[in-house]
């Protein structure tokens, strides 16, 4: 079957002084573009440092307009299964079928006022693809994403996975840059998630500033990312391959 596939590997490290540039895990992904411009992202993620350690397997399906159509998420925390769930999105309806250790078997359906802008499953490559929601024709600036869905509100995606509705994400486009990472030199788009600052956290659920650089070719492949504030995490693309009919 004719299709285009992007394969990549992302290294997770820390920018905290006591852990500067130490390996804290990684992510491998396979991202398929079909002939009708729909997309499938498969990601395997491992956060290996404590507080907590997380292993995630996920699949996200998107239509030609980048709207989510379905997916699957399985979470293991500190070597114990936390849960797994299957998702379906159609029109303004969203469904989830799953099992979590905390809540048991569940079946949920949401009727929404509009289609969700994206479905957040927490892989770094998935985060990068959310930046497609910014209208680049308006140039650098600030735009609000009205409504989206998540499988977990935990900053590491370490609970659930369930079905959660969120409103009001702010996406900032900083501009175009040429950057070099371990995987090579690329034309990039630089984004920042949110209006928050390094001082906003203070024990709340406010995520610290999250900068993301993605490819400028329309694929939105993660090149590097950096969370500031209390997190001080860094992510970098170390392997990249793009092929037609890749097996």
N, C-alpha and C positions, 0 to 999 in steps of 0.2 A: 504494500500500500504506500502510495507516495505521500510523504510528509516531511517536515523539517524538524530536526531535533537539536536542542542545545543541551549540552552536558556541562556541569560545573561543580566545583568544590570551593567551599568557603571556610576559611580558618577563623575561629573565634579566639581572641586574646583579650587581655586586660590592660587598661591604662592607669590602674591604681598604682601609687608609688611602691607599695609593698609587693605588687605582683606585676610590675611593668613588663609588658610584652610576653607574659607567660601564656602558654597554650591553655585554653579553658574549654576546648571542644571543637566541634565543626559541623559542617552540613554538606551533604551531596544532593544534587538535584538533577532531574531530567525534565525538560520543558519541551513539549511537543506542540508544534503549530500545524494544524490540519489545513486541507485545501480550502475549506470554507472560512478560514481565519479564526476558527475556534481554537482554544488552547487547553492543554492539560499540564499541570505542574505536579510532579511527584518529588517529595522531599523527605530525606532522612536526616534528623537533627540530633545532636548529642551535646548537652551542656554537662561537662564533666566535673566542674567545681561544685563544692557543697553549697547548700542554702537555696534551693535543693538541687540535686542532680536530676536532669530531665532527659529522657529519650522519647523522641516524637517521630511518628511516621504519618504522613498525610498525603492526600491526593486532592487537588482542587481543579474543577472543570469550569471553564469560562466560555461564553459564546463569542461570536465575532465582534460584538460591541463591548466586550470585557465584563459583561454581567455574569455573576456566578450562576451555575446551573446545577452543581452538585459537588459532593466531596466525601472524604472519609478522614477521620483523625483518631489515632491511638496514642495514649500517653502512659509512660512508665516513669515513676518518680522514686528515686533512691532504691532502684531495683525491684519495685513493686508496681504491678499494673494498677493504674488509677481509673482508666475507663477507655471506651472506644465508642465512636458514634458515626452514623451514616447520615448524609444530608442531601436534600433535594430542594432546588429553588426553581419556581416557575411563575412568571408574571409577578404579582405582588404577594405570592404565597411562599412560605418557607417551612420545611419539615425537617425533623430530626428523629431518628430512632437510635437508641443507644443504651449503654450500661455504664454506670459509674459505681465505684466501690462505696462511696458515701451515700448515694441516692438510689442505687439499684437500677432496675430496668425502667426506661422511660420512653414515652412517645409524645412528641410536641409538634404543634403546628401554629404558626403565626400568620395572621392576615395583616398585611402592611398597607400603608397609604401610597407607597411608591416602591419601585424596585430598589433593592439595596445596592449601594455603589460598589461594595465588595464584601467578601466574607473573609474575616481574619482568622488564620490558622496558626500564626506565629513563626513559621520558617522565615529566615531573613530574606530569602528570595521572594517569598510571598509578599512580605512587607514592601520590597522594591517594586513589585508589580502594582501595588496600590497607588503608586505615584501617577499612574496613567489617568487618574481622576482629575488631575490638574489640567486646565485648558491652556495649553502652551501658546495658543494664538494670541493670548492677552499679555504675554511676556512675563518677566519676573514680577513677583508680588505675592499677595495672600488671597487664598480662596477657601471657602468653607464647604466641606462635604456634608450634606444634610443628614444622611442616615446610612448606617452600615451594620453588618452583623459580625459577631465574634463567637468563637467556640470557648473562650476563656478570657476573663479580665485580669488574670494574674500576669504580672510583667514578664514572667518566663513561660507563660502558658501551661502552668504546672497543675492546674485542676480541671475538672470537667472530664471530657469535653461535652458541653451542652450547647444551647442555642440562645444567644443574647443579642438584644437590639441596643444599638448605641447611636447617639445623635451628636452632631456638631464637631466633627474632626476638622481641624485647621491644617491646610497644606500650604507651605511656603515654597515658592520656586526662587532659588537664589540666582541661578543663571547657568550658562554653558561653560564648561571647562574641559581641558584635555588633561587627563591624569594617567599616571603609571602605577599599576599594582603588580603583584607577583605574576598574574596571568598575562600581562602585556600592557600596552598603551592604548587608550580608548578616548573617543569623544564622549563626554559625559554630561548629564544633567544633574545639578545639585539641588536637592530638596531638603527641607526641614519640616518634620511633623510637629504641629502644635505651636501655641503662643507662649508656652511655659518657659521658665528660666531655671537656672541651676538651683535657685533658692526656694522654688515652689514646693519641693517634695515634703519635707518636714513631717514624715510619717503618714502622709495622706496617700491616696491612690493616684495622684497626679504623676504622669510619666515625665521624666526629665527630657530635655531637648534631645531629639533624635535626628541626626543628619544622615542622609542617604545619597550616594552618587550612583546613578544607573546609566546604562548605555543609551546613547542618543539616537539609536537606529530604529526605535519603535518597539523593541523587544523588552525594554526595561529590565535588563539583566543587572543584578547587583554587582557593583565594582568594589565599593567599600562603604562602610557605615560606621557611625560612632555615636554612642549614647553618652552624654555628659552627666553632670550632677552626681548623685550617689552611685550610679551604675558604673560609669567609666569603662564601658565595654567597647570593643573594636572588632570589626568584621572585614575581611578582605578576600576577594576572589583570587584563588591560587591556581585554578585550572579552568580552562574554557575551551570548548569545542562546539562548532556549529556545522551540521552536515544535513544533507538531504538523504532520506531513507536510511537513517542511522539505526543499527541494531546492536 
